[in-house]
Amino acid sequence: MTTDSLLAFRHEFPILEKTTYMVSNSLGPMPRTVPGKLAEYAADWGDLGVKAWTKGWWEKPIDVGNEIAPLINADAGEVVMMPNVTIAQSAVVSAIDFSGPRDTIVMTDLDFPSVRYAYQQMAARFGARIVNVRSDDGMTIDQDRLLSAIDERTRLVAISHVLFKSAFINDANAICEHAHKMGALVSLDAFHSVGIIPVDVKRSNVDFLTGGVLKWLCGGPGGCFLYVSPRIRDTLAPALTGWQAHARPFAFEEQMEYTAGAFRWLNGTPVIPALYVSAEGAKIIRAAGIDAIREKSIRQTSRLIDLAEARGYKVFAPRDSDRRGGTVAIDAPNGYEVAQVLLAREILVDYRVGAGIRVAPHFFTRDDEIDTVISAIDEAIETGAWEAYSNKVSVVT
């Protein structure tokens, strides 16, 4: 599939008819099939009542996971859906024994805060210590420094694949290889990578991988996923658990007995409405082809960087396309206010403190829309339109 042919998928997303959609790094556009899937959920609940559990509700965390699995080169039955990545990562750390000499979790100071909060609290309760790898520039993580932090005391390396502020790509293959040599496990937060860059759990040999459909996979909130390598899946027992992980859930026994397989990593009742729609965007991504998506993303993000730097705007993104995900943050003057001007014009972007206006083209983006965004930033600054928002309370989304 050629890059131009990806534009054929624009009709799958109704919002593209009225907006310049550059914010899939935060919330992907809704596929046109979603209303029908939600109506299907309502009909199943309304027509079947409690019998809906026996008509597929119970299996949905696995069935939807099977739609995600090809995007990370996992096999059927290896991916389960969970409400959010914080819960999924908490399940991971709750399964690890830190009581021996391997008491260390290695993270970086650029990992997503929600995951860091969970690990900080879990570490305090499970007797683990966190070694935090610092960034020199607030944008990248030095790989040698990260690898050197993984030593004989390391039990778990829990890092982002793609950093949420700068779209810097950590080398998952190199990190997993070194960690395994040191006897450590790796948990990769791939929320900002799956759907925009190729991800391969078999090639990297990663132990745990989490991600979500909210962003690049255009699947909406409440649909996150967890992959656990079959090598270790049945050897660990998550303390964050629930009845879906029980070998006999409907026996309602007093004591926990874990089932085998991916269900072992689930917990309480799943978020059924979200699961009806979670895979709709993933199906489109698979049809478009991740290699074609990546090729186009590199071209369009490179164009964004060139245009922004030509105007003297500070760019908060790696220049090396091999280390850059799908987002370019432009630290233009009065960035928050400028972003509000763009939003008012239906040019959908977002803003992050310490990074700037985040612009995220996706496979459905036209080349002329890249120029539209930059021209709109220029105009907001040159005309002073940003000043209309200068006294308003900043709400960072």
C-alpha positions in Angstrom: 0.0 0.0 0.0 1.4 3.4 -1.0 1.4 6.4 1.3 -1.2 8.2 -0.8 -3.6 5.3 -0.6 -3.9 5.8 3.1 -6.1 8.7 2.5 -8.8 6.3 1.4 -9.4 5.6 5.1 -10.5 9.2 5.9 -14.1 8.2 5.3 -13.8 5.9 8.3 -13.7 8.9 10.7 -16.6 11.3 10.4 -15.0 14.1 12.4 -12.4 14.6 9.6 -15.1 16.2 7.5 -15.2 19.2 9.8 -11.8 19.4 11.6 -8.1 19.3 11.0 -7.5 16.4 13.4 -3.9 16.4 14.8 -4.4 15.0 18.2 -4.4 11.2 17.9 -1.6 11.2 20.4 -4.2 12.2 23.0 -7.5 10.9 21.7 -7.9 9.2 18.3 -11.0 10.1 16.2 -14.0 7.9 16.5 -14.5 5.4 13.7 -17.9 5.6 12.0 -18.8 2.0 13.1 -18.7 2.9 16.8 -22.4 4.1 17.2 -23.5 0.8 15.7 -21.4 -1.1 18.1 -22.7 0.8 21.1 -26.2 0.2 19.8 -25.3 -3.5 19.6 -24.3 -3.4 23.3 -27.5 -1.7 24.3 -29.5 -4.3 22.3 -27.7 -7.2 23.8 -28.2 -5.9 27.3 -31.8 -4.9 26.6 -32.8 -8.1 24.9 -30.7 -10.7 26.8 -30.4 -9.2 30.2 -28.2 -11.4 32.4 -27.9 -14.0 29.6 -25.6 -11.6 27.8 -22.8 -12.9 30.0 -23.1 -16.3 28.3 -23.3 -14.7 24.8 -19.8 -13.3 24.8 -19.5 -10.7 27.6 -17.3 -12.9 29.8 -14.8 -13.7 26.9 -14.6 -10.1 25.6 -11.3 -9.2 27.4 -9.7 -12.0 25.4 -11.7 -11.7 22.2 -10.9 -8.0 21.9 -7.3 -8.7 22.8 -7.1 -11.0 19.9 -7.9 -8.1 17.6 -5.0 -6.1 19.1 -2.5 -9.0 19.2 -1.4 -8.8 15.5 -0.4 -5.2 16.0 2.3 -6.3 18.5 3.0 -9.7 16.9 1.4 -11.6 19.7 -0.5 -14.8 19.3 -4.2 -15.4 19.9 -4.9 -15.7 23.6 -1.9 -13.7 24.7 -3.4 -10.2 25.1 -6.2 -9.2 27.6 -8.1 -6.0 27.9 -8.1 -4.0 31.1 -9.7 -0.6 32.0 -6.5 1.4 31.9 -2.7 1.1 31.8 -2.3 2.2 35.4 -4.2 -0.9 36.5 -2.4 -3.1 34.1 1.0 -2.0 35.2 -0.1 -2.2 38.9 -1.0 -5.9 38.2 2.4 -6.4 36.8 4.3 -5.0 39.8 2.0 -6.7 42.2 3.1 -10.1 40.8 6.8 -9.5 41.4 8.7 -10.6 44.5 11.1 -8.0 45.8 12.0 -9.6 49.1 15.4 -11.0 48.0 18.6 -9.3 46.8 16.8 -8.3 43.6 14.8 -5.4 45.1 15.1 -2.7 42.4 12.8 -1.2 39.8 14.4 0.9 37.1 12.4 3.7 35.7 13.1 7.1 34.1 11.9 10.6 35.0 10.1 10.9 31.7 7.8 8.0 32.1 4.1 8.8 32.2 3.2 10.2 35.6 0.2 8.0 36.3 2.3 4.9 35.9 5.0 6.4 38.0 2.5 7.2 40.8 1.4 3.6 40.9 5.0 2.2 41.0 6.0 4.6 43.7 3.1 3.5 45.9 3.5 -0.2 45.1 7.3 0.0 45.7 6.7 1.4 49.2 4.3 -1.4 50.0 6.3 -4.3 48.4 9.7 -3.4 49.8 11.2 -2.4 46.5 13.4 0.6 45.7 13.1 2.7 42.5 16.2 3.7 40.6 15.3 6.7 38.5 17.3 7.4 35.3 17.4 11.1 34.7 17.2 13.0 31.4 19.7 15.7 30.6 17.5 17.6 28.2 13.9 16.7 29.4 13.3 15.1 26.0 15.5 12.0 25.7 16.9 9.2 27.8 20.6 8.4 27.3 20.6 4.7 26.5 24.0 4.0 28.0 22.9 5.6 31.3 19.7 3.5 31.3 21.5 0.3 30.6 24.1 1.0 33.2 21.4 1.4 35.8 20.2 -2.1 35.2 22.4 -4.3 37.4 22.4 -7.4 39.6 19.9 -5.8 42.0 17.4 -5.0 39.3 14.2 -7.1 39.4 12.1 -5.1 37.0 12.7 -2.4 34.3 9.4 -0.5 33.9 9.7 2.2 31.2 7.9 3.9 28.4 8.5 2.7 24.8 7.8 6.2 23.5 8.0 9.1 25.8 4.7 11.0 26.0 6.1 14.5 26.0 8.7 14.3 23.3 7.9 11.1 21.3 11.4 9.9 21.9 11.7 6.1 21.2 13.6 4.0 23.7 15.3 1.0 22.1 13.1 -1.8 23.4 15.2 -4.5 21.8 18.5 -3.3 23.4 16.9 -2.7 26.8 15.3 -6.2 26.9 18.4 -7.9 25.8 20.6 -6.2 28.4 18.0 -6.6 31.2 17.6 -10.3 30.5 21.4 -10.7 30.6 21.3 -9.1 34.0 18.5 -11.4 35.2 15.8 -8.7 35.2 12.3 -8.5 33.7 11.0 -5.7 31.5 7.6 -4.1 31.5 7.1 -1.8 28.6 4.4 0.9 28.5 3.7 1.1 24.8 0.7 3.4 24.9 2.4 6.0 22.6 3.8 3.4 20.2 1.3 0.8 19.3 -0.6 2.0 16.2 2.0 4.5 15.0 5.3 2.5 14.9 6.0 -1.2 14.5 6.0 -3.1 17.8 7.1 -6.7 18.0 6.9 -8.6 21.4 8.7 -11.6 19.9 11.6 -9.7 18.5 12.1 -7.7 21.6 11.4 -10.7 23.9 9.7 -8.3 26.3 8.2 -9.8 29.4 5.2 -7.4 29.8 3.7 -4.9 27.5 0.8 -2.5 28.1 -0.9 -0.1 25.8 -4.3 1.4 25.0 -6.7 2.1 22.2 -7.5 5.6 23.3 -4.8 7.3 21.2 -3.3 6.0 17.9 -5.6 3.0 17.8 -8.7 5.2 17.7 -10.7 3.0 20.1 -11.9 5.4 22.8 -11.5 5.4 26.6 -11.6 2.3 28.8 -9.8 -0.1 26.5 -6.3 -0.9 27.5 -4.4 -4.1 27.0 -1.8 -6.3 28.7 0.6 -8.8 27.1 2.5 -11.2 29.4 5.1 -13.4 27.8 4.0 -17.1 27.8 7.5 -17.9 29.3 6.4 -16.4 32.7 2.7 -15.9 32.4 1.7 -18.8 34.6 4.6 -18.6 37.0 3.5 -15.3 38.6 0.5 -14.5 40.7 -0.7 -10.9 40.6 -1.8 -9.5 44.0 -4.1 -7.1 42.2 -6.6 -9.7 41.1 -10.2 -10.6 41.0 -12.8 -13.2 40.1 -12.0 -13.2 36.4 -8.6 -14.6 37.3 -10.0 -17.5 39.3 -9.8 -21.1 38.0 -13.5 -21.5 38.9 -15.0 -18.0 39.0 -18.6 -19.0 39.3 -17.9 -21.4 42.2 -17.4 -18.3 44.4 -14.9 -20.0 46.5 -13.3 -18.4 49.6 -9.7 -18.9 48.5 -8.0 -17.6 45.4 -6.8 -20.2 42.9 -5.4 -18.7 39.8 -6.4 -19.9 36.4 -3.8 -20.5 33.6 -3.3 -18.3 30.6 -4.0 -14.7 30.0 -7.2 -14.7 32.1 -4.8 -15.1 35.1 -4.0 -11.4 34.8 -7.5 -10.0 34.9 -9.2 -8.8 38.0 -12.8 -7.7 38.5 -15.8 -7.3 36.2 -14.7 -5.9 32.8 -15.9 -2.6 31.3 -18.2 -4.2 28.8 -19.4 -1.1 26.9 -15.8 0.0 26.1 -15.0 -3.5 24.9 -17.8 -3.3 22.3 -15.9 -0.5 20.5 -12.3 -0.9 21.5 -11.2 -2.9 18.5 -12.9 -0.8 15.8 -10.0 1.5 15.2 -7.5 -1.4 15.5 -9.2 -3.1 12.6 -8.7 -0.1 10.5 -5.0 0.3 11.5 -4.5 -3.4 10.5 -6.1 -2.8 7.2 -4.0 0.3 6.5 -0.7 -1.5 7.5 1.6 -0.4 10.2 4.7 -0.2 7.9 2.8 2.2 5.6 1.6 4.2 8.6 5.1 4.5 10.0 6.6 5.6 6.6 4.0 8.4 6.3 4.4 9.4 9.9 8.1 9.9 9.4 7.5 12.0 6.3 4.9 14.2 7.9 6.6 14.8 11.2 9.8 15.6 9.4 7.8 18.2 7.4 6.4 19.7 10.7 9.9 20.0 12.1 11.3 21.7 9.0 8.5 24.2 8.9 8.6 25.0 12.6 12.4 25.4 12.6 12.3 27.6 9.5 10.2 30.0 11.6 12.5 29.9 14.6 10.1 27.9 16.8 11.6 25.6 19.3 10.9 22.0 18.5 10.6 19.5 21.3 11.1 16.2 19.3 14.0 14.0 18.2 15.4 15.0 14.9 16.5 11.4 14.2 13.4 9.8 12.7 14.5 6.4 14.0 14.1 7.7 17.5 11.0 9.7 16.9 7.4 8.5 17.4 4.4 10.2 15.8 4.2 13.5 17.7 6.0 16.9 17.3 5.8 19.4 20.1 6.3 23.0 19.0 7.2 25.4 21.8 5.9 28.5 20.1 5.6 31.8 22.0 2.5 31.8 24.2 2.0 28.2 23.3 -1.0 27.4 25.5 -3.0 30.5 24.2 -2.0 29.7 20.6 -3.3 26.2 21.1 -6.7 27.6 22.2 -6.8 29.7 19.0 -6.2 26.6 16.9 -8.9 24.6 18.8 -11.4 27.4 18.2 -10.7 27.1 14.5 -11.3 23.3 14.7 -7.6 22.5 14.3 -7.4 19.9 17.0 -4.1 19.8 18.9 -3.1 19.7 22.5 -0.6 21.4 24.8 1.8 20.1 27.4 3.7 22.2 29.9 7.4 21.8 29.3 6.9 20.7 25.7 4.5 23.0 23.8 1.8 22.5 21.2 1.7 18.8 20.4 0.9 18.1 16.8 0.2 14.5 15.8 -0.6 13.6 12.2 -1.9 10.1 11.6 -2.3 7.9 8.5 -5.5 9.8 7.4 -3.8 13.2 7.5 -3.4 15.1 4.2 -0.1 16.7 3.5 -1.7 20.2 3.1 -3.0 19.9 6.7 0.6 19.9 7.9 1.0 23.4 6.4 -2.4 24.4 7.7 -1.3 23.8 11.3 1.9 25.8 11.0 0.2 28.6 9.2 -2.5 28.8 11.9 0.3 29.1 14.6 1.9 31.9 12.6 -1.4 33.7 12.2 -2.3 33.4 15.9 1.0 34.9 16.9 1.3 37.6 14.2 -2.3 38.9 14.6 -2.3 38.7 18.4 -5.3 36.4 18.4 -3.6 34.4 21.3 -4.2 37.4 23.6 -7.9 36.7 23.8 -6.9 33.6 25.9 -4.2 35.2 28.0 -6.3 35.9 31.1 -8.2 32.6 31.1 -7.5 29.7 33.4 -5.2 27.2 31.8 -6.7 23.7 31.6 -4.2 21.3 30.2 -5.9 18.4 28.4 
